[in-house]
Every structure is written in structure tokens, then in C-alpha cells.
Amino acid sequence: MSSESDKKAIPASIMIDRDALAALTGNGDGSLPSALANEIRRLLVEVKERLRFETAYFVPVDRAAELLSMSESWIRQNTAPRGQCIPCARLGASVVYRPEALRQWAEEQERQSVEGLV
């Protein structure tokens, strides 16, 4: 059975349950079953994609929504000039977001919320 400390090091969206892993590797000969090999490949692709976005200078609205844990429609509604001025850049017809600017904006929102409680 997996412990809570085992799960903390790996983001939940790319975590393999240790019980499921034990069931998959129960073939006894030490080789990886194709289901496990396929799951490992899928996870590696997902990690590569996440790293690509982490190092990108700009990200599209769907990734900005994921970074802020909000819906795409909420991001669009709160992007300047409509709403709370989520920092963005307009490149031609596209609206893109800088991950670092989104983090700074979120931290500022948190600071303002805390100050409003004091």
C-alpha cells in the first residue's frame, strides 16, 4: 500500500499508484509488462510536455488556466482590458501569458487577500 509521503514527491497528475504498479509487475520474471512500459512512455511524454511549458517564454490560454488552476473562460474574462488585468501579451491576434508573470500576479493577489483580512 502506498504511503502519503510516497505521493508528495510526484505531482498528482503524473503519479503511478504503487499498488497498481505491484499488480502490473507481478509476472515474476523481472521484465516490464507492456502495459507498464506503455504507462512509463506516456508519463515521460507528459513530463517532457510540462517541462517544455515551464521553460517557454509565453504560453497559450489553456496552459495559463492550468498554471492558475482556473478555467480558460475565467482566464479570458479576467485578462485586461475586461477584468482584473491578468498580465498578458498580445502577439497579432493571439493573447499569450508569461508563466513567471502569472506566478507574480497570483502572489500579489494572495498578498492583497491576506492584507484585507488583517
C-alpha positions in Angstrom: 0.0 0.0 0.0 1.4 3.5 -0.8 2.0 6.0 1.9 1.2 9.7 1.8 5.0 10.5 1.8 5.5 8.4 -1.3 2.9 10.6 -3.1 4.3 14.0 -2.1 7.4 13.9 -4.3 5.4 13.3 -7.6 2.7 15.7 -8.9 -0.7 14.0 -8.6 -1.3 14.3 -12.3 1.6 12.1 -13.2 1.6 9.7 -10.2 1.6 5.9 -10.6 -0.2 4.2 -7.7 2.3 1.8 -6.0 -0.5 -0.9 -5.6 -1.2 -0.7 -9.4 2.5 -0.9 -10.1 2.8 -4.0 -8.0 -0.1 -5.6 -9.8 1.4 -4.8 -13.2 4.8 -6.2 -12.4 3.6 -9.5 -10.9 4.9 -11.6 -13.7 7.8 -12.8 -11.7 10.5 -12.8 -14.4 11.6 -9.2 -13.8 10.6 -7.9 -17.2 8.3 -5.0 -17.7 4.8 -5.9 -18.9 3.8 -4.0 -22.0 1.1 -2.1 -20.0 3.7 -0.8 -17.6 6.1 0.1 -20.4 3.3 2.0 -22.2 2.5 3.8 -18.9 6.1 4.8 -18.4 6.3 6.1 -22.0 3.1 8.1 -21.5 4.4 9.7 -18.3 7.7 10.6 -19.9 5.9 12.3 -22.7 3.7 14.2 -20.2 6.8 15.3 -18.2 8.6 16.4 -21.4 5.5 18.5 -22.3 5.3 20.1 -18.9 9.0 20.9 -19.0 8.5 22.5 -22.4 5.9 24.8 -21.0 7.9 25.5 -17.9 10.8 26.8 -20.0 8.6 28.6 -22.6 8.6 32.4 -22.5 4.9 32.6 -23.4 2.1 30.1 -23.0 -1.4 29.9 -24.5 -4.6 30.4 -22.5 -5.1 26.7 -21.8 -1.7 26.4 -20.1 -2.2 29.7 -18.3 -5.5 28.3 -17.0 -3.7 25.1 -15.8 -0.9 27.2 -14.1 -3.5 29.2 -12.1 -5.9 26.2 -11.6 -8.7 28.2 -13.2 -10.9 27.6 -16.3 -9.9 29.0 -19.7 -13.1 31.1 -19.7 -12.2 32.6 -16.3 -8.7 33.5 -17.6 -10.2 35.2 -20.7 -12.8 37.1 -18.6 -10.1 38.4 -16.3 -7.4 39.3 -18.8 -7.1 43.0 -19.5 -8.9 45.1 -20.6 -12.0 43.2 -19.3 -11.2 42.1 -15.8 -8.6 42.0 -13.1 -5.8 42.6 -15.5 -4.1 39.2 -15.6 -0.8 40.0 -17.3 -0.7 39.1 -20.9 0.9 40.0 -24.2 -0.9 40.4 -27.5 1.0 39.0 -30.4 -1.0 39.7 -33.5 -4.4 38.2 -32.9 -3.1 35.9 -30.1 -3.2 36.6 -26.4 -0.3 34.8 -24.6 0.9 34.7 -21.0 4.3 34.6 -19.4 4.4 31.8 -16.7 6.6 34.0 -14.4 4.3 37.0 -14.7 1.3 34.7 -13.8 3.1 33.5 -10.7 3.9 37.0 -9.6 0.3 38.1 -10.3 -1.0 35.2 -8.2 1.3 36.0 -5.4 0.2 39.7 -5.4 -3.5 38.5 -5.3 -2.6 36.4 -2.3 -0.9 39.2 -0.6 -3.8 41.6 -1.1 -6.2 38.9 0.2 -4.2 38.4 3.3 -3.8 42.2 3.9 -7.6 42.5 3.6 -8.1 40.1 6.4 -5.7 41.9 8.8 
